[in-house]
Amino acid sequence: MRLDLFLKASRVCPRRTVAQKLCDAGLVSLNGVPAKSAHPIKSGDEISIRRRDKISTLKVLSVPSERQTAKHEAGSLYEMVNEEELSDELR
């Protein structure tokens, strides 16, 4: 599954286009390397997303077989590893 589709299916991003824009801006990294939105993901990968005031790191637990996932299943696709606030200098 593509990175942008996973971010949408897991409800980390509200829409696929939002996930694509984050990737295109270089704000998403996969296993420590900036990733394109079409990059394939697998279980065990670490995704870091930089947003306005924080960096969220999550670990992929499972990849859904379908593009649509139920709301109650979305949270079981990943595990939040770390979430850190950025200082004012890095924003």
DSSP file (Angstrom, degrees, kcal/mol; ACC not computed):
  #  RESIDUE AA STRUCTURE BP1 BP2  ACC     N-H-->O    O-->H-N    N-H-->O    O-->H-N    TCO  KAPPA ALPHA  PHI   PSI    X-CA   Y-CA   Z-CA
    1    1 A M              0   0    0      0, 0.0    40,-2.2     0, 0.0     2,-0.0   0.000 360.0 360.0 360.0 143.1    0.0    0.0    0.0
    2    2 A R  B  >  -A   40   0A   0     38,-0.2     4,-2.1     1,-0.1    36,-0.2  -0.325 360.0-118.7 -69.5 153.9    1.2    3.5   -0.8
    3    3 A L  H  > S+     0   0    0     36,-1.5     4,-2.4    34,-0.4     5,-0.2   0.919 112.9  49.2 -60.2 -47.4    2.2    5.8    2.0
    4    4 A D  H  > S+     0   0    0     33,-2.1     4,-1.6     1,-0.2    -1,-0.2   0.873 110.9  50.3 -64.5 -36.5   -0.5    8.4    1.3
    5    5 A L  H  > S+     0   0    0     32,-0.3     4,-2.9     2,-0.2    -1,-0.2   0.872 110.0  50.8 -68.6 -36.1   -3.2    5.8    1.2
    6    6 A F  H  X S+     0   0    0     -4,-2.1     4,-2.7     2,-0.2     6,-0.3   0.925 107.8  52.2 -65.6 -43.8   -2.0    4.3    4.5
    7    7 A L  H  <>S+     0   0    0     -4,-2.4     6,-2.1     1,-0.2     5,-1.8   0.862 115.0  42.8 -61.7 -35.0   -2.1    7.8    6.2
    8    8 A K  H ><5S+     0   0    0     -4,-1.6     3,-1.1     3,-0.2    -2,-0.2   0.923 114.1  49.4 -74.4 -45.7   -5.7    8.2    5.0
    9    9 A A  H 3<5S+     0   0    0     -4,-2.9    -2,-0.2     1,-0.3    -3,-0.2   0.850 113.0  47.3 -63.6 -34.8   -6.8    4.7    5.8
   10   10 A S  T 3<5S-     0   0    0     -4,-2.7    -1,-0.3    -5,-0.2    -2,-0.2   0.494 111.6-124.0 -84.6  -2.4   -5.4    4.9    9.3
   11   11 A R  T < 5S+     0   0    0     -3,-1.1    -3,-0.2     2,-0.2    -4,-0.1   0.747  76.0 126.3  64.4  27.2   -7.0    8.4    9.7
   12   12 A V  S   <S+     0   0    0     -5,-1.8    -4,-0.2    -6,-0.3    -5,-0.1   0.854  81.9  31.9 -74.0 -37.9   -3.7   10.1   10.6
   13   13 A C  S    S-     0   0    0     -6,-2.1    -2,-0.2    -9,-0.1    -1,-0.2  -0.941  81.7-136.6-116.8 142.8   -4.6   12.5    7.7
   14   14 A P  S    S+     0   0    0      0, 0.0     2,-0.3     0, 0.0    -1,-0.1   0.829  85.7  17.0 -69.8 -31.1   -8.2   13.4    6.9
   15   15 A R  S  > S-     0   0    0      1,-0.1     4,-1.7    -3,-0.0     3,-0.2  -0.957  72.5-120.0-140.3 157.1   -7.7   13.1    3.1
   16   16 A R  H  > S+     0   0    0     -2,-0.3     4,-2.5     1,-0.2     5,-0.2   0.857 113.4  57.6 -64.5 -35.9   -5.3   11.5    0.7
   17   17 A T  H  > S+     0   0    0      2,-0.2     4,-2.3     1,-0.2    -1,-0.2   0.863 104.3  52.0 -64.8 -34.6   -4.5   14.9   -0.8
   18   18 A V  H  > S+     0   0    0      2,-0.2     4,-2.1    -3,-0.2    -1,-0.2   0.920 110.1  48.8 -65.4 -43.3   -3.5   16.3    2.6
   19   19 A A  H  X S+     0   0    0     -4,-1.7     4,-2.1     1,-0.2    -2,-0.2   0.897 110.9  51.0 -63.0 -40.6   -1.1   13.3    3.0
   20   20 A Q  H  X S+     0   0    0     -4,-2.5     4,-2.9     1,-0.2    -2,-0.2   0.912 109.2  50.0 -62.5 -43.1    0.3   13.9   -0.5
   21   21 A K  H  X S+     0   0    0     -4,-2.3     4,-1.7     2,-0.2    -1,-0.2   0.887 109.3  51.2 -65.0 -38.9    0.9   17.6    0.3
   22   22 A L  H  <>S+     0   0    0     -4,-2.1     5,-2.4     2,-0.2     6,-0.5   0.915 113.3  45.7 -62.9 -42.3    2.7   16.7    3.5
   23   23 A C  H ><5S+     0   0    0     -4,-2.1     3,-1.5     1,-0.2     5,-0.2   0.922 111.3  51.4 -66.2 -44.5    5.0   14.2    1.6
   24   24 A D  H 3<5S+     0   0    0     -4,-2.9    -1,-0.2     1,-0.3    -2,-0.2   0.819 107.3  54.3 -63.3 -30.6    5.7   16.7   -1.2
   25   25 A A  T 3<5S-     0   0    0     -4,-1.7    -1,-0.3    -5,-0.2    -2,-0.2   0.503 116.8-115.0 -81.4  -4.0    6.7   19.3    1.3
   26   26 A G  T < 5S+     0   0    0     -3,-1.5    -3,-0.2    -4,-0.3    -2,-0.1   0.717  81.5 123.1  79.6  21.1    9.2   16.9    2.9
   27   27 A L      < +     0   0    0     -5,-2.4    23,-2.6    -6,-0.2     2,-0.5   0.477  58.1  69.1 -94.3  -3.9    7.4   16.7    6.2
   28   28 A V  E     -B   49   0B   0     -6,-0.5     7,-2.2     7,-0.3     2,-0.4  -0.961  60.8-175.7-118.1 129.7    6.9   13.0    6.2
   29   29 A S  E     -BC  48  34B   0     19,-2.5    19,-2.7    -2,-0.5     2,-0.5  -0.961  14.4-150.8-125.4 146.4    9.8   10.5    6.6
   30   30 A L  E >  S-BC  47  33B   0      3,-3.0     3,-1.2    -2,-0.4    17,-0.2  -0.962  83.3 -15.9-117.5 116.1    9.8    6.8    6.4
   31   31 A N  T 3  S-     0   0    0     15,-3.3    -1,-0.2    -2,-0.5    16,-0.1   0.860 131.7 -50.5  55.5  39.1   12.4    5.0    8.5
   32   32 A G  T 3  S+     0   0    0     14,-0.3    -1,-0.2     1,-0.2    15,-0.1   0.452 120.0 102.4  85.5   1.4   14.3    8.3    8.9
   33   33 A V  E <  S-C   30   0B   0     -3,-1.2    -3,-3.0     0, 0.0    -1,-0.2  -0.964  81.7-105.6-120.1 131.8   14.4    9.1    5.1
   34   34 A P  E     -C   29   0B   0      0, 0.0     2,-0.3     0, 0.0    -5,-0.3  -0.309  46.3-152.0 -54.2 134.5   12.1   11.7    3.5
   35   35 A A        -     0   0    0     -7,-2.2    -7,-0.3     4,-0.0    -9,-0.2  -0.862  12.0-129.1-120.1 146.3    9.5    9.8    1.6
   36   36 A K    >   -     0   0    0     -2,-0.3     3,-1.4     1,-0.1   -33,-0.2  -0.473  34.0-110.9 -80.4 160.4    7.3   10.4   -1.5
   37   37 A S  T 3  S+     0   0    0      1,-0.3   -33,-2.1   -17,-0.2   -34,-0.4   0.768 115.6  55.2 -67.0 -25.2    3.6    9.8   -1.3
   38   38 A A  T 3  S+     0   0    0    -36,-0.2    -1,-0.3   -35,-0.2   -18,-0.0   0.418  76.6 124.4 -88.4   2.0    3.8    6.7   -3.6
   39   39 A H    <   -     0   0    0     -3,-1.4   -36,-1.5   -37,-0.1     2,-0.1  -0.419  64.7-121.0 -65.5 131.5    6.4    4.9   -1.5
   40   40 A P  B     -A    2   0A   0      0, 0.0     2,-0.3     0, 0.0   -38,-0.2  -0.466  28.0-156.0 -73.5 145.4    5.2    1.4   -0.5
   41   41 A I        -     0   0    0    -40,-2.2     2,-0.3    -2,-0.1    22,-0.0  -0.815  10.1-173.0-118.3 160.8    5.0    0.7    3.2
   42   42 A K    >   -     0   0    0     -2,-0.3     3,-1.7    20,-0.0    18,-0.2  -0.924  41.6 -69.4-143.6 168.2    5.1   -2.6    5.2
   43   43 A S  T 3  S+     0   0    0     -2,-0.3    18,-0.2     1,-0.2     3,-0.1  -0.341 117.4  32.0 -60.6 139.1    4.6   -3.7    8.7
   44   44 A G  T 3  S+     0   0    0     16,-3.1    -1,-0.2     1,-0.3    17,-0.1   0.228  85.0 132.5  96.6 -13.0    7.3   -2.5   11.0
   45   45 A D    <   -     0   0    0     -3,-1.7    15,-2.9    15,-0.1     2,-0.5  -0.377  50.7-136.1 -68.8 150.5    8.0    0.7    9.2
   46   46 A E  E     - D   0  59B   0     13,-0.2   -15,-3.3    -3,-0.1     2,-0.5  -0.947  16.4-164.4-110.2 127.8    8.3    3.9   11.2
   47   47 A I  E     -BD  30  58B   0     11,-3.0    11,-2.9    -2,-0.5     2,-0.5  -0.943   1.4-165.7-113.4 127.9    6.6    7.0    9.9
   48   48 A S  E     -BD  29  57B   0    -19,-2.7   -19,-2.5    -2,-0.5     2,-0.5  -0.961   4.6-170.1-113.7 129.8    7.5   10.5   11.2
   49   49 A I  E     -BD  28  56B   0      7,-2.9     7,-2.7    -2,-0.5     2,-0.6  -0.977   9.0-153.8-122.9 124.1    5.2   13.4   10.4
   50   50 A R  E     + D   0  55B   0    -23,-2.6     5,-0.2    -2,-0.5     2,-0.2  -0.859  21.3 171.5 -98.6 121.7    6.1   17.0   11.2
   51   51 A R        -     0   0    0      3,-3.0     3,-0.3    -2,-0.6    -2,-0.0  -0.510  51.8 -68.5-115.3-171.9    3.2   19.3   11.8
   52   52 A R  S    S+     0   0    0      1,-0.2     3,-0.0    -2,-0.2    -2,-0.0   0.879 124.3   4.1 -48.2 -55.6    3.1   22.9   13.0
   53   53 A D  S    S+     0   0    0      1,-0.1    33,-2.5    32,-0.0     2,-0.3   0.293 125.3  41.3-121.5  10.2    4.2   22.5   16.5
   54   54 A K  E     - E   0  85B   0     -3,-0.3    -3,-3.0    31,-0.3     2,-0.5  -0.992  58.4-136.1-154.3 160.5    5.0   18.8   16.9
   55   55 A I  E     -DE  50  84B   0     29,-2.4    29,-2.3    -2,-0.3     2,-0.5  -0.987  23.3-161.4-118.8 122.3    6.6   15.7   15.4
   56   56 A S  E     -DE  49  83B   0     -7,-2.7    -7,-2.9    -2,-0.5     2,-0.5  -0.894   2.8-165.9-106.5 131.8    4.7   12.5   15.6
   57   57 A T  E     +DE  48  82B   0     25,-3.4    24,-2.5    -2,-0.5    25,-1.9  -0.973  12.3 176.5-117.8 126.6    6.4    9.1   15.1
   58   58 A L  E     -DE  47  80B   0    -11,-2.9   -11,-3.0    -2,-0.5     2,-0.5  -0.946  23.1-136.5-131.1 152.7    4.3    6.0   14.6
   59   59 A K  E     -DE  46  79B   0     20,-2.9    20,-2.2    -2,-0.3     2,-0.5  -0.910  23.5-124.2-109.7 131.2    5.1    2.4   13.9
   60   60 A V  E     + E   0  78B   0    -15,-2.9   -16,-3.1    -2,-0.5    18,-0.3  -0.618  29.0 176.7 -75.6 120.2    3.1    0.5   11.3
   61   61 A L        -     0   0    0     16,-2.6     2,-0.3    -2,-0.5    17,-0.2   0.832  67.0  -4.5 -91.8 -39.4    1.5   -2.6   12.9
   62   62 A S        -     0   0    0     15,-1.6    -1,-0.4   -20,-0.1   -20,-0.0  -0.992  61.0-131.4-153.4 153.0   -0.4   -3.9    9.9
   63   63 A V        -     0   0    0     -2,-0.3   -20,-0.1    -3,-0.1   -57,-0.0  -0.925  31.2-124.7-106.8 123.8   -1.2   -2.8    6.4
   64   64 A P        -     0   0    0      0, 0.0     5,-0.1     0, 0.0   -55,-0.0  -0.322   5.1-140.7 -68.1 150.3   -4.9   -3.0    5.4
   65   65 A S  S    S+     0   0    0      3,-0.1     2,-0.3   -64,-0.0     3,-0.0   0.693  85.6  51.2 -82.6 -18.9   -5.9   -5.0    2.4
   66   66 A E  S    S-     0   0    0      2,-0.2   -57,-0.0     1,-0.1     0, 0.0  -0.821  80.5-127.2-118.1 158.2   -8.5   -2.5    1.3
   67   67 A R  S    S+     0   0    0     -2,-0.3     2,-0.4   -59,-0.0    -1,-0.1   0.826  95.8  63.7 -71.8 -31.5   -8.3    1.3    0.8
   68   68 A Q        -     0   0    0     -3,-0.0     2,-0.3   -60,-0.0    -2,-0.2  -0.801  66.2-178.7 -96.7 133.3  -11.3    1.9    3.1
   69   69 A T        -     0   0    0     -2,-0.4     2,-0.1   -60,-0.1     5,-0.1  -0.954  31.0-106.3-128.0 151.0  -11.1    0.9    6.8
   70   70 A A    >>  -     0   0    0     -2,-0.3     4,-1.4     1,-0.1     3,-0.9  -0.402  31.1-117.1 -71.6 152.1  -13.7    1.1    9.5
   71   71 A K  H 3> S+     0   0    0      1,-0.3     4,-0.6     2,-0.2     3,-0.3   0.878 115.1  51.0 -59.4 -39.9  -13.2    3.9   12.1
   72   72 A H  H 34 S+     0   0    0      1,-0.2    -1,-0.3     2,-0.2     4,-0.2   0.703 111.6  48.8 -73.9 -17.7  -12.8    1.4   14.9
   73   73 A E  H X4 S+     0   0    0     -3,-0.9     3,-1.1     1,-0.1     4,-0.3   0.688  92.7  77.8 -89.3 -21.0  -10.1   -0.6   13.0
   74   74 A A  H >< S+     0   0    0     -4,-1.4     3,-1.3    -3,-0.3     4,-0.3   0.857  89.2  54.5 -61.0 -39.2   -8.1    2.5   12.0
   75   75 A G  G >< S+     0   0    0     -4,-0.6     3,-0.6     1,-0.3    -1,-0.3   0.707 100.7  60.5 -69.3 -20.2   -6.4    2.9   15.4
   76   76 A S  G <  S+     0   0    0     -3,-1.1    -1,-0.3     1,-0.2    -2,-0.2   0.482  87.7  74.8 -86.5  -2.1   -5.1   -0.7   15.3
   77   77 A L  G <  S+     0   0    0     -3,-1.3   -16,-2.6    -4,-0.3   -15,-1.6   0.717 105.6  20.6 -80.5 -21.5   -3.1   -0.2   12.1
   78   78 A Y  E <   -E   60   0B   0     -3,-0.6     2,-0.4    -4,-0.3   -18,-0.2  -0.929  63.6-138.3-144.0 165.1   -0.4    1.8   13.9
   79   79 A E  E     -E   59   0B   0    -20,-2.2   -20,-2.9    -2,-0.3     2,-0.6  -0.997  26.6-123.6-127.5 129.7    1.2    2.5   17.3
   80   80 A M  E     +E   58   0B   0     -2,-0.4   -22,-0.3   -22,-0.2     3,-0.1  -0.616  32.2 175.2 -73.5 117.8    2.2    5.9   18.5
   81   81 A V  E     -     0   0B   0    -24,-2.5     2,-0.3    -2,-0.6   -23,-0.2   0.885  61.5  -7.4 -89.9 -46.4    5.9    5.7   19.3
   82   82 A N  E     -E   57   0B   0    -25,-1.9   -25,-3.4     2,-0.0    -1,-0.3  -0.997  48.1-172.6-153.9 146.0    6.7    9.3   20.1
   83   83 A E  E     -E   56   0B   0     -2,-0.3     2,-0.4   -27,-0.2   -27,-0.2  -0.895  18.9-179.8-143.0 112.0    5.2   12.7   20.0
   84   84 A E  E     -E   55   0B   0    -29,-2.3   -29,-2.4    -2,-0.3     2,-0.3  -0.905  25.0-126.1-120.6 143.4    7.4   15.7   20.7
   85   85 A E  E     -E   54   0B   0     -2,-0.4     2,-0.3   -31,-0.2   -31,-0.3  -0.596  26.4-128.1 -80.3 141.6    6.7   19.4   20.8
   86   86 A L        -     0   0    0    -33,-2.5     5,-0.1    -2,-0.3    -1,-0.0  -0.686  21.9-118.2 -89.7 144.8    9.0   21.6   18.8
   87   87 A S    >>  -     0   0    0     -2,-0.3     3,-0.9     1,-0.1     4,-0.6  -0.322  31.4-103.4 -73.6 165.4   10.6   24.6   20.4
   88   88 A D  T 34 S+     0   0    0      1,-0.2     3,-0.5     2,-0.2    -1,-0.1   0.792 119.9  59.5 -61.5 -28.9    9.8   28.1   19.1
   89   89 A E  T 34 S+     0   0    0      1,-0.2    -1,-0.2     2,-0.1    -3,-0.0   0.817 106.5  46.2 -70.3 -30.6   13.1   28.2   17.2
   90   90 A L  T <4        0   0    0     -3,-0.9    -1,-0.2     1,-0.2    -2,-0.2   0.502 360.0 360.0 -92.0  -5.0   12.3   25.2   15.1
   91   91 A R     <        0   0    0     -4,-0.6    -1,-0.2    -3,-0.5    -2,-0.1   0.489 360.0 360.0 -73.9 360.0    8.8   26.1   14.1
